[in-house]
Amino acid sequence: MIKADALFRQQALTWANSFDTVCVLDNNGAQNAFDLHDIDLAIAVGKQDDTTGDGQQDWQKFKDFNDKHFQSAPMFGYLSYDLKNQLEALGSKHPDGIDFAPMYFFVPQHVLLFDSHGQLMVLSEDANGIISAIKSIRVEPSEAGPKLSLTQRVDKQTYIDTVKKIQEHIVAGDVYELNYCVEFYAENVALNPLSVYLQLSEISPTPFASFFKLNQHYVMCASPERFIKKAADKLYSQPIKGTARRAANAAEDEQIKADLLACEKERAENLMIVDLVRNDLARSSETGSVMVNELFGIYSFKQVHQMISTVSSTLNPSVHPIDAIAHAFPMGSMTGAPKVRAMQLIEDFEITKRGLYSGAIGYLAPNGDFDFNVVIRTIQYNQKTGYLNFMVGSAITFDSIPEKEYDECLLKAKAMLHALNAI
């Protein structure tokens, strides 16, 4: 191991960006609910082997790829939201300007692992050469990118009208919570994705941030949410429901936190999804092992306060670990409940294909452990076409006030708009 300071980390990211395939997982030193981080920063580059989804039998391909490399190599990759269509009788008809493959996993050529003490471990046949190459990189001062103008796919009045229609379904008993999301987008964009990611991480340092590059497709993610983690025989999921702004004044900020914790609407939203997650984990777990480790935890990030709960269970040894991921996918915090009906209505009311948004990015270790985030607070970019977007949303319930839900979406968009020099 060697000591790796902030400059070395930035040099390492610059070096990594020279590869066609890159996965960066970074906790930014941010507070994480239940403190379950194994690594502070992982940089995986290049590929020795990979598997790409095509919309047919992708979960089986994922399982086969995992079995092929189990106990031999780490794997990094992503699961897009529309893999739901291979788990349930669902479909997606909306336009997709980003055009990621439904799933992608790779065994990297080189992996750099940084722990919370700044120690570095290099997994590569040429570790010394890589360290020398990284140290030789000159890091230029970051500059603001070109001023971008993003368009909201859904205007405020349409958003409000749609929320009211969703609430009609809630009154009718079709669902009791639905996560409704809208798109911000721009066309013919030319930018430096790594610079945008670094800017986003500075503006909004979160515990499940990720930078993913697959040829000319990029993800710049500042996610505060864990989807699912396996550690030995334990499964963990940490859904977020409940968001409040930060305040510069300390006393006001503490009051906002207290108000978030006390808010019956936010607690009800969170509890609904906790119940859904308990059911999802139960499908893969030993009977009676599912438990709620923390309910309504309030965690503060640079941009927002979040209400986060932690659910855990013991994996049934007869269940394949990849099936445990599939049984919980997509995460309930991004669908609503009941999950299948919520996803049907999402398709009815949203007008953009989510792509990786509401999906997951993460890794699988050689020992069978894994950890995946929820892809939210995320910019997606197709460098070839110049199309860029991000999506934001909130949980709609019977008690939702449409105007306040709209304001919550704008609050979640703020860091990404700043990173893109769009406000």
N, C-alpha and C positions, 0 to 999 in steps of 0.2 A: 504494500500500500504506500501511496505518497500523499502528502498534504496538498489539497487543491483549494486555492482561494477563489474569490469571486472573478478575478481576471481570467484564471485558468478555466473556470466554468464557461465563461463567455467565449473564450478561444475554442473550447471543446464543442460548443454549439455551432460556432462558425465552421469548424472542421466537419462536423456531422452534416451540415447543410450541403456539402459538396457531393454527397451520395444521393442516388435516386430514391432510396428507401430509407426513411428515418422515422423512429418513434422516440419521442422524449416524454418522460413521465416525471413531473416535478411537484413536490409538495410546498415549495417556496418557503419552507420553514413556518408555514401557517398552522394554526391550531386545527386539529382534526378531532371530531367527535369520537370519543372512546379511545383515541390515540393508538391506532392500529397500523402505523406505518412501519414497514421494514426497511425502506430505502428513502433517502432524501431526494435523489435525482438519479434517473436511469437514462442513458443515451444508447440506443441500439441502432446500428447502421448496416447497410449492405444486406445481402441475403445469400445464405447457403442453400436454402430451400424455401418454398412458399406455396400457398394455396389461395386461390381467388374464387370467390363465389360468383355464380352466374344466374342465381334465382331458382336453381333446381337442386334439391338435396344438399343445401349448403350446411345444415347442421350436421349431417352425416360426414361431409367433407371435413368439417371442423373437428369432429370426433376422431376421424381417421388420422388427421394430421397430428392431433394431440397424441394419439396412441403410437404413432410412428416415432415421435421424438421424446416420449416419456422417459425420464431418467437419463436422458442423453444431452438435451440442449434446451435452453430457454426459448420461448416463443412470444412474439409481440404482435399486436394487431387490433382490429376493430370489428364490431358488429353493427351494421346499420339498422335503423328502426324497422325497415320493411322486411327484415327477417321474420317479423311477426306473421307474415303471409304464409310462411311454411310451417307455422305452429298451429294456426287456426284458419278457418275458412274466411280469409280476409283478402283484400286486394288494394291496389293503389293506382289511381288513374290520373293523378295530378302531374303537372309538368315538373321536371327536375333539371334545373340549370347547372347543378354541380356535377352530377353524373359519376358518383363513386360506384365502384363495384359493391354488391350487397355485403360482402365479407372479405377480409384479407388478413392473413397471418403469415409471418415469416420467421425463420430461424436466422438470426443476424450473423454477419461475419465478425463483428466487433461489438462488445458491450462495455460501457463505462458505468460503474456504479459508485455513487457518492453517498456516504453516510452523513448523519447529522453533525458529525464532528469535522467534516471536511476531508475525511480520508477517502482515497480513491482506490478502487479495484478495477483492473482492466482485464476483461476476458477476451483474449485474442492470442493468436500464434505470434503476433508481432507487437506485443505490448510496449516494448521499449521504443520501437519505431513510431508507434502512434503517439506516445507521450512527447517525443521529440518533435513530431510534425505539428502537434497542437501548440506546443510552446513557441514554435516559430511563427505562428499566425499573428499578424498585426491586426488588432481590433481598432476599427475606426470609431470616432465618436458618433453616437447615434444622432440621426437627423430626422425631423418630422417628415413624413411622406407627403405626397401630393394631397391637396385638399380634395376630399371626396364628397360627393353628394349622393346620399342614399334615399331610396324611395320606399315608402311604406306600401306594401301590397294591399293592405286593408286600411281604409281611413277610419277615423275615430267614430263617426256615426255608424258606419257599417259594422265596426267592432261591437258597439253598444247594442245594435239591433240583433247581432248574432248571439251575444250573451243572453239576451232576453229569449231567443228561440231555444237555446240550450236549457234555460231554466224552465221552459214549458215541458221539455222532456223529463226534467227532474221532478216536476209536479206530477207528471203522468206516471212516474215510477220506473222509467226506463233506466236511469242511472241516478246516483245520488252525489256524484262528483265527476267532473270532466275537465281535463287539462286542455285548454284551447290556446293555440299558438298562432302567431302571425309572423310574416316575413318582412325583413328590411333587405333591400338588394341594390346592387349597382352593376352596370354593364360596361364592357370595354375598359376594365380596370387593369392598370399595370402598377404593381407594387412589390416590395420586398417582404415576403411572408415572414421570414425569421425576424426582421426588424419589428413588424407588427406584433408578432408573438411576444417579443421582449418588452415592447411598450405595454401590451395588455397585461403582462405579468407584473410589471411595475405599478400600473394603475390598480390592478385587482389581483394581488397575490393570493392564491387559493390552494388548498391541499391536494387537489386532483387535477392540476393543470397538465396540458399535453400539447405537444407540437407533433403533428403527423404529416409526413410527406410521402407520397407515392407517385413518382414521376412528376406530373404537372398538377396533381391534386394535393391540396393543402388543408389542414385543419389547425386552427389556432384557438386553443381551448383554455378557459379560465374557470373550470368547474369546481364548485365547492362540495360536490356530492359523490359519495361512493355508491355504486350499484351493488356489487357483490364481491366478497372476499372469501377465500378458503385458506385456512391455516391449520395444517394437520387434518383432523376430522371435524373441525368447526367451520360453520358458515356464518358470515356476517353481512347484513345489509343495513344501510343508514339513510333512509328516505328523508328528504327535505320537503316540508310543507310549512309555509309561514315565512314571510319576508318583510323587513322593515328597513327604512333608510337609516343612515348614520347621520349624526349631527356633530358639528365642530365643537360645540359647547359640551363639556363633560357631563354636567348635570342633566342637560336635555337628552344627551345620548343614553344615559342610564335610565331615564324615564321612558324613552322609546323602547329600550330592551324590556323594561318591566311591563309596559303596555302590550308588547308582543306576547310575552309569556301569559298574560292575563286574558288575552283576547279569545273569547269563546269561539268565534268563527275560525280563527287560525288553529286553535286546539282541535276543533272538530275536524277540519281538513286533515290535519296531521294524523289524528287517530284513525280516520277512515283508511288512510294509506298504510298505516302501521298494521291494521287488521288484514289488509290485502297482502302485505308482505309476509305476515305470519302464515297466511294460507299458502302463499307461493313457496316459502321455505319448507313448510310441512310436507309438501309433495315429494321432497327429496330427503327428508330427515327421519331420524328415529322417533318413534311415537313418544310424545310427551317432552321432547327435548327443546321445542321452540320456546324462547323466552324473550321478553322485552327488557333489555339491559338498562336502557335509559329512555324515558318518555318526555318529550317537550324540552329537550336541552336547547339552550339559547347560546349560539356561537356567533362571535363578531368577526367580520372580515372588513377589509378596508372600505368597501363600497356599501355593504349591507349587513344587517343582523339576520340570522337564519334560525328557524326552529328545526332541530334535527333530532330524530329518534334512532336508537340502535336496537336491532333485532338479531338474535343469534339462534343457532340450532346445531345439532350434531348430525353430520351427514350419514345417512344410511349406507353401510358398506356395499350394499347391493346396487346402489345408484351410481352410474357413471358420472364423474365430475362435470363433464360437458352437459349432461342432461340436467344437472342441478342449475347450471346457468340458463339453459333453455326453459326450464320450468318457471323461472322467475322473470323471463324476458317477454316484452320490454318491461322496464321498471314501472311499478304502479304509480310513482310520483309523476310520471309523464303521460299517463293514460287517464286515470280516474277509475271509478269502480261502479258496477262490476266491470272487470277489465275488457272482456271481449265486446260487450255492448258499447262501452266507452270508445273503443277503437273504431267500431263501425260508425259511430256518430262523429268522431274526429275526421274520418274520411269524408263525411257528408258536409261538415262545416268548414274545414280548412281548405285552402285552395292551392297550397304548395306542398310538394313532396318533401318530407322532412330530411331524407338522406341520412347522414350520420347524426344529425341532431336528434336527441332522444335515444340514440344508440349508446355504445360503450366502447372505450379504448382501454387496453390494459395488457397484462402479461400473464404467462403461465410459466412457472418455474419447473425445473427438471424433476423436483420431488412431488409434483402434482398440485402444489399450491397455486393460487391465482389471485389477481386483484384487478377489478375493472371499475372505472368511473362511470358517471352519467354524463353524456355529452350535452352540456348546457353551457350558457354564456360563451358561445363558440362561434367563431367566424369560419365559414367554409369558402374555399376559393379554387376555381378552375383556371389555372394560369393560361392554358391553351386558348380558351374561349374568352377569358377576361371577365367571366361572371363571378360575382362575389355575393354572399348573403350571410345573414344570421337570423335566427328566429328567437322569439321570446314569448312567454305565455304565463298563464296562471290557472289555478284550480277554480273552476266555477261550481258553486253550490247554490242551494236555494237562497241562502242569506247574502249572496254576493251582490254588491252594488256595482253595476257595469262601469261607471265612471272611475271608481276606485281600482277596479281590475285593470282598466286601461292605464291608469297611472302607475300601477305596479309593473306592467310591461315596459313602460318608458324608463322606470327606475332600473330594471334589469338590463336595458339596452345601453345605458349611459356609458359604462366602461368601454364597451365595444365601439361606440361612436367616437369616444375620445381617442382610442387606440388607432382608429382609422382616420383621424383628423377630420371628422365629419361634423363636429360641433365646436 
